[in-house]
Amino acid sequence: MKIESRNKVVIVGIVAVIIVVATIAVLLSCMNMLPATGVKNPQDNPSLDDLNKALSDPEVVELLGNRNLTSIGFSKFENSPTEEDYTQIVFHPEDPDPDDRLFPSMIVVQVNASGQVFSAYETYPAYRQLAVGE
């Protein structure tokens, strides 16, 4: 039993390192885009704060797992119908089977104005129609 529990600890440690490395890579890639957006200081960018809060939420970490991401999208909603301002972050995982007729699912996270993750879910894969001649 002790060997099995040690293996579990090693696996959890490896997954934690992968998540930390992926988080750092995402943050560095976001920072490289900052001059194009006119933001001089990463701390002044609310999207990075929201991304940081989302990546520290256990439910979001579980949804992301150890998938490779192709992109991350940010949308800011102010004065929405729910009267709650929030940032929506959409993680686009790499397509595990590019030859099938499905777009991969996405992970959607919503962070409210007070910095709390109030919604995190994975979408269903979407059906992709082939263009004529494909």
FIKESE-323355 format. One record per residue: residue number from 1; residue in one letter; x, y, z of N, C-alpha, C, O in turn. Coordinates in Angstrom, 3 decimals, always signed. Atoms other than C-alpha are relative to their C-alpha. Example, Ala and Ser with C-alpha at 12.3 -4.5 7.8 and 13.67 -1.06 7.14 Angstrom:
# residues 2
     k   r        n.X        n.Y        n.Z       ca.X       ca.Y       ca.Z        c.X        c.Y        c.Z        o.X        o.Y        o.Z
     1   A     +0.890     -1.190     +0.000    +12.300     -4.500     +7.800     +0.900     +1.200     +0.000     +1.936     +1.181     +0.665
     2   S     -0.820     -1.190     -0.060    +13.670     -1.060     +7.140     -0.770     +1.090     +0.730     -0.261     +2.198     +0.899
***
This chain:
# residues 134
     k   r        n.X        n.Y        n.Z       ca.X       ca.Y       ca.Z        c.X        c.Y        c.Z        o.X        o.Y        o.Z
     1   M     +0.813     -1.197     +0.000     +0.000     +0.000     +0.000     +0.856     +1.261     +0.000     +0.486     +2.250     -0.631
     2   K     -0.833     -1.188     -0.054     +2.820     +2.435     +0.743     +0.577     +0.332     -1.372     +0.742     +1.505     -1.709
     3   I     -0.536     -0.250     +1.339     +4.238     +2.001     -2.754     -1.063     +0.660     -0.861     -0.756     +1.589     -1.609
     4   E     +1.075     -0.585     +0.794     +0.861     +2.788     -4.321     -0.240     +1.456     +0.396     -0.435     +2.311     -0.468
     5   S     +0.231     -1.381     -0.424     +0.403     +5.907     -2.213     +1.169     +0.895     -0.413     +0.968     +2.073     -0.710
     6   R     -1.152     -0.773     +0.477     +3.954     +7.024     -3.124     -0.151     +0.316     -1.482     +0.159     +1.423     -1.920
     7   N     +0.224     -0.233     +1.429     +3.099     +6.589     -6.812     -1.031     +1.090     -0.207     -0.885     +1.924     -1.100
     8   K     +1.025     -1.036     +0.111     +0.008     +8.718     -6.318     +0.593     +1.369     +0.288     +0.275     +2.340     -0.399
     9   V     -0.628     -1.268     -0.355     +2.083    +11.442     -4.670     +0.888     +0.472     -1.152     +0.896     +1.658     -1.484
    10   V     -0.865     -0.355     +1.124     +4.580    +11.350     -7.552     -0.836     +0.490     -1.176     -0.489     +1.488     -1.809
    11   I     +0.871     -0.394     +1.116     +1.786    +11.549    -10.141     -0.609     +1.372     +0.267     -0.625     +2.227     -0.619
    12   V     +0.572     -1.308     -0.351     +0.105    +14.445     -8.311     +1.067     +1.083     -0.114     +0.783     +2.185     -0.585
    13   G     -1.100     -0.969     +0.106     +3.477    +16.199     -8.110     +0.324     +0.335     -1.448     +0.550     +1.499     -1.779
    14   I     -0.279     -0.224     +1.422     +4.104    +15.757    -11.838     -1.101     +0.840     -0.625     -0.814     +1.767     -1.383
    15   V     +1.123     -0.782     +0.529     +0.618    +17.068    -12.686     +0.083     +1.443     +0.488     -0.180     +2.368     -0.280
    16   A     -0.119     -1.360     -0.542     +1.180    +20.073    -10.398     +1.094     +0.776     -0.726     +0.919     +1.955     -1.032
    17   V     -1.092     -0.663     +0.720     +4.490    +20.861    -12.119     -0.451     +0.357     -1.421     -0.148     +1.447     -1.907
    18   I     +0.498     -0.272     +1.352     +2.826    +20.589    -15.556     -0.936     +1.198     +0.012     -0.853     +2.059     -0.865
    19   I     +0.952     -1.116     -0.087     +0.050    +22.967    -14.475     +0.747     +1.315     +0.239     +0.425     +2.332     -0.374
    20   V     -0.770     -1.219     -0.288     +2.551    +25.482    -13.068     +0.761     +0.456     -1.247     +0.771     +1.643     -1.569
    21   V     -0.748     -0.351     +1.214     +4.694    +25.350    -16.224     -0.944     +0.544     -1.069     -0.621     +1.525     -1.739
    22   A     +0.970     -0.484     +0.983     +1.617    +25.749    -18.440     -0.497     +1.394     +0.364     -0.650     +2.247     -0.510
    23   T     +0.447     -1.313     -0.453     +0.423    +28.690    -16.345     +1.051     +1.062     -0.280     +0.728     +2.150     -0.757
    24   I     -1.074     -0.952     +0.260     +3.790    +30.397    -16.595     +0.121     +0.274     -1.492     +0.313     +1.420     -1.899
    25   A     -0.090     -0.184     +1.451     +3.891    +29.807    -20.361     -1.125     +0.890     -0.506     -0.901     +1.763     -1.344
    26   V     +1.139     -0.823     +0.422     +0.412    +31.300    -20.779     +0.204     +1.444     +0.428     -0.021     +2.362     -0.360
    27   L     -0.219     -1.369     -0.477     +1.256    +34.322    -18.639     +1.107     +0.698     -0.779     +0.989     +1.884     -1.089
    28   L     -1.073     -0.606     +0.786     +4.506    +34.911    -20.524     -0.472     +0.351     -1.400     -0.108     +1.399     -1.935
    29   S     +0.497     -0.317     +1.341     +2.728    +34.710    -23.863     -0.952     +1.191     +0.054     -0.975     +1.999     -0.874
    30   C     +0.874     -1.168     -0.149     +0.113    +37.193    -22.586     +0.831     +1.266     +0.169     +0.497     +2.310     -0.392
    31   M     -0.842     -1.172     -0.222     +2.856    +39.543    -21.433     +0.685     +0.437     -1.291     +0.906     +1.631     -1.496
    32   N     -0.615     -0.358     +1.274     +4.490    +39.403    -24.859     -0.969     +0.762     -0.886     -0.539     +1.502     -1.771
    33   M     +0.996     -0.689     +0.802     +1.236    +40.690    -26.329     -0.346     +1.370     +0.594     -1.053     +2.148     -0.047
    34   L     +0.387     -1.239     -0.651     +0.978    +43.609    -23.894     +0.371     +1.265     -0.779     -0.470     +2.161     -0.852
    35   P     -0.286     -1.236     +0.711     +2.826    +46.251    -25.971     -0.976     +0.273     -1.138     -1.285     +1.433     -1.411
    36   A     +0.946     -0.191     +1.093     +0.415    +45.687    -28.865     -1.334     +0.529     +0.511     -2.044     +1.211     -0.227
    37   T     +1.268     -0.463     -0.546     -2.542    +46.379    -26.559     +0.141     +1.349     +0.694     -0.858     +1.943     +1.099
    38   G     -0.211     -1.295     -0.627     -0.971    +49.508    -25.098     +0.105     -0.080     +1.514     +0.207     +0.960     +2.166
    39   V     -0.111     +0.142     -1.447     -0.776    +48.107    -21.559     +1.480     -0.027     +0.350     +2.226     -0.860     -0.164
    40   K     -1.419     -0.112     -0.345     +2.545    +49.083    -20.007     +0.397     -0.911     +1.151     +1.532     -1.386     +1.206
    41   N     -0.313     +0.753     -1.205     +2.342    +47.175    -16.744     -0.969     -1.172     +0.107     -2.180     -0.954     +0.123
    42   P     +0.913     +1.142     -0.081     +0.960    +43.612    -16.481     -0.972     +0.075     +1.169     -2.076     -0.461     +1.086
    43   Q     +0.889     -0.100     -1.149     -0.506    +44.448    -13.067     -1.197     +0.891     -0.300     -2.213     +0.804     +0.390
    44   D     +1.100     -0.872     +0.362     -2.704    +47.074    -14.754     -1.012     -0.686     -0.915     -2.053     -0.105     -1.220
    45   N     +0.876     +0.705     +0.926     -4.312    +44.486    -17.026     -0.952     -0.897     +0.780     -0.523     -1.906     +1.339
    46   P     +0.935     +0.812     -0.779     -7.490    +43.126    -15.418     -0.151     -1.417     -0.546     -0.486     -2.330     +0.209
    47   S     +0.122     +1.346     +0.562     -7.526    +40.161    -17.808     +1.029     -0.948     +0.600     +0.726     -2.115     +0.849
    48   L     -1.025     +0.842     -0.618     -4.256    +38.863    -16.355     -0.362     -0.325     +1.439     -0.132     -1.444     +1.899
    49   D     +0.452     +0.268     -1.366     -5.632    +39.230    -12.838     -1.094     -1.064     -0.011     -1.076     -1.991     +0.799
    50   D     +1.090     +0.968     +0.094     -8.764    +37.339    -13.863     +0.520     -1.376     -0.405     +0.042     -2.396     +0.092
    51   L     -0.604     +1.276     +0.398     -6.659    +34.660    -15.572     +0.683     -0.649     +1.188     +0.561     -1.856     +1.397
    52   N     -0.677     +0.506     -1.190     -4.585    +34.297    -12.417     -1.006     -0.583     +0.990     -0.779     -1.652     +1.557
    53   K     +1.036     +0.480     -0.923     -7.736    +33.940    -10.301     -0.647     -1.269     -0.526     -0.938     -2.185     +0.242
    54   A     +0.610     +1.189     +0.592     -9.220    +31.424    -12.733     +0.924     -1.204     +0.149     +0.469     -2.301     +0.470
    55   L     -0.939     +1.116     -0.067     -6.057    +29.305    -12.750     +0.298     -0.446     +1.425     +0.902     -1.499     +1.628
    56   S     -0.182     +0.424     -1.393     -5.993    +29.221     -8.943     -1.260     -0.673     +0.546     -1.266     -1.140     +1.685
    57   D     +1.234     +0.650     -0.426     -9.556    +27.846     -8.776     +0.109     -1.505     -0.260     +0.416     -1.903     -1.383
    58   P     -0.160     +1.450     +0.164     -9.533    +24.039     -8.185     -0.911     -0.592     -1.087     -0.508     -1.519     -1.789
    59   E     +0.913     +0.520     +1.018    -12.563    +23.448    -10.432     +0.538     +0.271     -1.405     +0.436     -0.582     -2.286
    60   V     -0.574     -0.355     +1.308    -10.885    +25.249    -13.348     +1.210     -0.881     -0.285     +1.364     -1.386     -1.398
    61   V     -1.180     +0.848     +0.160     -7.641    +23.334    -12.799     -0.423     -1.414     -0.377     +0.196     -2.041     -1.238
    62   E     +0.496     +1.345     +0.320     -9.604    +20.076    -12.860     -0.547     -0.064     -1.430     -0.306     -1.042     -2.138
    63   L     +0.530     -0.022     +1.367    -11.409    +21.059    -16.081     +1.120     +0.044     -1.035     +1.038     -0.620     -2.067
    64   L     -1.099     -0.118     +0.952     -8.143    +22.002    -17.795     +0.845     -1.267     -0.049     +1.380     -1.623     -1.098
    65   G     -0.788     +1.222     -0.042     -6.394    +18.839    -16.669     +1.409     +0.238     -0.515     +2.055     +1.222     -0.156
    66   N     -1.348     -0.150     +0.562     -3.170    +18.323    -18.586     -0.062     +0.193     -1.511     +0.822     -0.260     -2.239
    67   R     +0.161     -0.224     +1.434     -4.436    +19.412    -21.995     +0.913     +1.111     -0.497     +1.253     +2.039     +0.237
    68   N     -0.723     -1.079     +0.666     -2.415    +21.485    -24.410     -1.017     +1.008     -0.504     -2.068     +0.630     -1.021
    69   L     +0.908     -1.059     +0.438     -4.034    +24.821    -25.203     +0.531     +0.650     -1.271     +1.735     +0.862     -1.414
    70   T     -0.403     -0.708     +1.213     -4.010    +26.492    -28.610     -0.174     +1.501     +0.170     +0.573     +2.279     -0.423
    71   S     +0.198     -1.428     -0.234     -5.359    +29.842    -27.403     -0.892     +0.221     +1.215     -1.566     -0.689     +1.699
    72   I     +0.858     -0.425     -1.097     -7.087    +31.731    -24.619     -0.630     +1.317     -0.427     +0.071     +2.238     -0.845
    73   G     +0.699     -1.221     +0.371     -9.745    +34.360    -25.311     -0.612     +0.677     +1.215     -1.066     +0.009     +2.145
    74   F     +0.569     -0.782     -1.090    -10.937    +37.154    -23.016     -1.122     +0.872     -0.532     -1.000     +1.464     -1.604
    75   S     +1.097     -0.921     +0.315    -14.244    +39.027    -23.121     -0.420     +0.673     +1.293     -0.561     +0.021     +2.327
    76   K     +0.432     -0.763     -1.171    -15.294    +41.771    -20.724     -1.465     +0.370     -0.195     -1.823     +0.961     -1.214
    77   F     +1.422     -0.312     +0.066    -19.024    +42.113    -20.026     -0.320     +0.997     +1.101     -0.156     +0.709     +2.286
    78   E     +0.363     -1.037     -0.951    -20.163    +45.317    -18.381     -1.461     +0.357     -0.198     -1.953     +0.410     -1.325
    79   N     +1.438     -0.314     +0.041    -23.751    +46.232    -17.513     -0.772     -1.077     -0.757     -1.637     -0.779     -1.581
    80   S     +0.670     +1.122     +0.652    -24.870    +42.799    -18.632     -1.427     -0.125     +0.532     -1.773     +0.514     +1.526
    81   P     +1.391     +0.155     -0.460    -28.514    +41.708    -18.289     -0.111     -0.453     +1.455     -1.116     -0.180     +2.111
    82   T     +0.050     +0.456     -1.393    -27.668    +40.119    -14.938     +0.461     +1.088     +0.969     +0.511     +0.867     +2.179
    83   E     -0.470     -1.132     -0.806    -26.401    +43.516    -13.700     +1.315     -0.304     +0.710     +1.665     +0.383     +1.670
    84   E     -1.282     +0.376     -0.594    -23.087    +41.843    -12.837     +1.078     +0.145     -1.067     +0.982     -0.475     -2.126
    85   D     -1.122     -0.106     +0.922    -19.873    +42.894    -14.568     +0.884     -1.231     +0.201     +1.112     -1.659     +1.332
    86   Y     -0.868     +1.162     -0.127    -17.625    +39.935    -15.341     +0.896     -0.124     -1.220     +0.645     +0.471     -2.268
    87   T     -0.910     +0.337     +1.087    -14.771    +38.684    -17.482     -0.205     -1.463     -0.327     -0.240     -2.312     +0.564
    88   Q     +0.125     +1.392     +0.445    -15.235    +35.539    -19.536     +1.314     -0.405     -0.658     +1.825     +0.287     -1.538
    89   I     -1.248     +0.533     +0.536    -12.142    +33.479    -20.290     -0.334     -1.327     -0.672     -0.943     -2.202     -0.056
    90   V     +0.267     +1.234     +0.745    -12.347    +30.771    -22.967     +1.335     -0.642     -0.344     +2.151     -0.060     -1.059
    91   F     -1.201     +0.773     +0.285     -9.600    +28.149    -23.080     -0.317     -0.933     -1.174     -1.309     -1.661     -1.143
    92   H     +0.194     +0.842     +1.174     -9.267    +26.399    -26.455     +1.049     -1.112     +0.014     +2.206     -0.884     -0.339
    93   P     -0.956     +1.113     +0.001     -7.675    +22.959    -26.029     +0.346     -0.437     -1.425     -0.418     -0.222     -2.366
    94   E     -0.434     +0.546     +1.278     -5.737    +21.367    -28.857     -0.966     -1.108     -0.423     -1.456     -1.862     +0.417
    95   D     +0.918     +1.010     +0.527     -7.889    +19.155    -31.097     +0.667     -1.372     +0.098     +1.690     -1.602     -0.548
    96   P     -0.634     +1.308     -0.161     -7.151    +15.556    -30.038     -0.086     -0.863     -1.261     +0.746     -1.747     -1.461
    97   D     +0.156     +0.777     +1.233     -8.388    +14.166    -33.379     -0.402     +0.947     -1.128     -1.592     +1.097     -1.407
    98   P     +0.331     -0.990     +1.026     -8.149    +16.744    -36.187     -0.692     -0.598     -1.226     -1.269     +0.140     -2.025
    99   D     +0.614     +0.621     +1.172     -9.407    +14.204    -38.745     -1.489     -0.297     +0.176     -2.173     -0.610     -0.798
   100   D     +1.431     +0.237     -0.170    -12.833    +13.764    -37.173     -0.769     +1.253     -0.406     -0.163     +2.262     -0.765
   101   R     +0.819     -1.123     +0.452    -15.724    +16.085    -37.978     -0.502     +0.838     +1.171     -1.592     +1.405     +1.113
   102   L     +0.405     -0.754     -1.186    -15.837    +17.752    -34.565     +1.047     +1.044     +0.359     +2.249     +0.787     +0.301
   103   F     -0.875     -0.974     -0.627    -14.400    +20.959    -33.205     +0.152     -0.433     +1.450     -0.802     -0.951     +2.030
   104   P     -0.163     +0.423     -1.397    -12.924    +20.297    -29.756     -0.853     +0.857     +0.941     -1.246     +1.976     +0.611
   105   S     +0.737     -0.759     -1.007    -14.783    +21.356    -26.639     +0.871     +1.149     +0.504     +2.085     +1.158     +0.298
   106   M     -0.704     -1.143     -0.578    -13.837    +24.607    -24.901     -0.305     +0.039     +1.490     -1.337     -0.466     +1.932
   107   I     +0.239     -0.210     -1.422    -13.496    +25.446    -21.231     -0.288     +1.489     +0.176     +0.522     +2.339     -0.193
   108   V     +0.439     -1.381     -0.191    -15.384    +28.614    -20.297     -0.004     +0.300     +1.496     -0.563     -0.453     +2.294
   109   V     -0.084     -0.416     -1.404    -14.670    +30.443    -17.034     -0.469     +1.447     +0.079     -0.071     +2.283     -0.732
   110   Q     +0.479     -1.366     -0.209    -16.461    +33.541    -15.773     +0.430     +0.460     +1.387     +0.183     -0.205     +2.394
   111   V     -0.510     -0.580     -1.241    -14.866    +35.749    -13.127     -0.738     +1.313     +0.224     -0.703     +2.197     -0.632
   112   N     +0.780     -1.221     -0.249    -17.055    +38.418    -11.504     +0.903     +1.162     +0.400     +2.111     +0.995     +0.569
   113   A     -0.757     -1.226     -0.267    -15.992    +41.976    -10.688     +0.760     -0.062     +1.324     +1.766     +0.627     +1.493
   114   S     -0.707     +0.115     -1.276    -15.001    +40.977     -7.144     +1.105     -1.049     -0.049     +1.734     -1.335     +0.970
   115   G     -1.118     +0.921     +0.170    -12.537    +38.432     -8.540     -0.296     -1.446     +0.348     +0.632     -2.227     +0.554
   116   Q     +0.374     +1.372     -0.329    -14.452    +35.245     -7.793     -0.448     -0.743     -1.258     -1.181     -0.191     -2.078
   117   V     +0.482     +0.835     +1.101    -14.945    +32.422    -10.303     -1.420     -0.415     +0.359     -1.632     -1.103     +1.358
   118   F     +1.376     +0.369     -0.311    -18.721    +32.054    -10.444     -0.569     -0.998     -0.997     -1.679     -1.496     -0.809
   119   S     +0.455     +0.993     +0.959    -18.998    +29.768    -13.457     +1.212     -0.590     -0.704     +2.094     +0.139     -1.157
   120   A     -1.063     +0.696     +0.726    -16.686    +27.161    -14.977     -0.601     -1.277     -0.558     -1.125     -2.111     +0.181
   121   Y     +0.588     +1.187     +0.628    -17.790    +24.556    -17.489     +0.703     -0.312     -1.312     +1.412     +0.523     -1.875
   122   E     -0.542     +0.432     +1.286    -16.760    +22.591    -20.558     -1.145     -0.142     -0.978     -2.175     -0.736     -0.662
   123   T     +1.040     +0.101     +1.015    -18.761    +22.899    -23.751     +0.056     -1.375     -0.656     +1.041     -2.101     -0.520
   124   Y     -0.010     +1.217     +0.799    -19.749    +19.966    -25.909     +0.798     +0.246     -1.274     +0.868     +1.382     -1.744
   125   P     -0.649     -0.187     +1.303    -17.697    +19.354    -29.055     -1.052     +0.417     -1.031     -2.205     -0.007     -0.955
   126   A     +0.936     -0.484     +1.027    -19.285    +21.076    -32.062     +0.219     -0.749     -1.302     +1.351     -1.072     -1.662
   127   Y     -0.072     +0.692     +1.282    -20.068    +19.368    -35.335     +0.514     +0.959     -1.064     +0.075     +2.107     -1.134
   128   R     -0.578     -0.827     +1.062    -18.054    +20.692    -38.283     -0.428     -0.546     -1.354     -0.151     -1.695     -1.701
   129   Q     +0.380     +0.420     +1.350    -19.543    +20.580    -41.740     +1.190     +0.124     -0.920     +1.958     +1.082     -0.836
   130   L     -1.097     -0.052     +0.956    -17.107    +19.794    -44.486     -0.358     +0.918     -1.155     -1.502     +0.951     -1.609
   131   A     +0.223     -0.853     +1.161    -16.708    +22.299    -47.265     -0.044     -0.875     -1.252     +0.473     -1.992     -1.250
   132   V     +0.095     +0.748     +1.251    -17.452    +21.174    -50.814     +1.419     -0.297     -0.483     +2.260     +0.599     -0.557
   133   G     -1.323     +0.405     +0.485    -14.459    +19.231    -52.102     +0.912     -0.563     +1.064     +1.994     -1.055     +0.741
   134   E     -0.837     +0.550     -1.081    -13.115    +18.172    -48.682     -0.198     -1.488     +0.090     +0.413     -2.142     +0.935
***
